[in-house]
Amino acid sequence: MPRYLSLVKVDESTAPAEGASPELMRRMGELIEEMTKAGVLLDTAGLTPSAQGTRVLWEGGKDTVTDGPFTESKEVIGGYSIMQCKDKAEAIEWTKRFLKIHEDHWTVTCEVRQIAEG
């Protein structure tokens, strides 16, 4: 069965400074439990804010290291999930359910891509 990566991209300008609300975390926990019991969710995690991140760029034969926050980016990767689904349509349906648990003030985009096997 194919595996899919869902990259969670968050607009940090709309995300609350204090992070996710307790209610959002409860809903997320319930969805994670449901996906785990269904055998779909293989791994998931949130990431620290971009202010705590570092980007390493390789260009023109040299590397450049930039510490966050990354002000030139509207969206940053806020987390990920790895799902094992029968097809891409199923992976998208689970991803839509994840997005819908967020309050209206969030701007979240998920990029769903199949993981290339062997």
C-alpha positions, -999 to 999 in steps of 0.1 A, spaced: 0 0 0 15 34 -9 27 59 17 20 96 15 37 126 32 15 155 41 36 186 47 18 210 70 25 246 60 14 273 84 11 310 79 28 321 111 12 356 109 -23 340 115 -11 314 140 -16 324 177 17 333 194 7 310 223 3 281 198 -26 258 193 -56 261 217 -64 233 241 -96 226 221 -76 222 189 -51 199 206 -80 178 219 -95 175 184 -61 168 169 -55 140 195 -89 124 186 -81 125 149 -46 111 155 -61 83 175 -87 75 149 -61 75 121 -38 52 142 -66 27 149 -75 27 112 -39 18 104 -34 49 82 -11 71 104 25 59 105 41 90 120 33 126 127 48 156 145 46 193 148 77 215 145 90 244 165 84 279 152 107 291 123 124 315 147 141 284 162 150 270 128 180 272 105 181 270 67 211 257 48 212 266 11 236 250 -14 240 272 -44 268 280 -68 291 255 -52 289 270 -17 266 268 13 248 296 31 234 292 66 205 314 77 189 314 112 152 319 116 128 335 116 124 335 79 107 368 72 107 363 34 84 333 38 47 337 43 43 300 50 66 277 69 65 240 75 48 235 108 46 197 109 41 166 89 23 133 88 32 100 70 1 80 60 -3 46 44 -35 48 23 -50 28 -5 -46 57 -29 -40 95 -31 -77 102 -28 -78 86 6 -47 105 17 -64 138 6 -96 129 25 -76 124 58 -57 156 51 -89 176 47 -102 162 80 -70 174 96 -74 209 82 -110 212 92 -102 207 129 -84 241 129 -102 273 140 -111 298 114 -82 322 122 -56 297 111 -43 296 75 -29 261 70 -20 244 37 -10 207 34 10 194 5 3 157 -1 28 137 -20 34 100 -25 66 87 -11 88 71 -38 95 35 -29 127 17 -37 
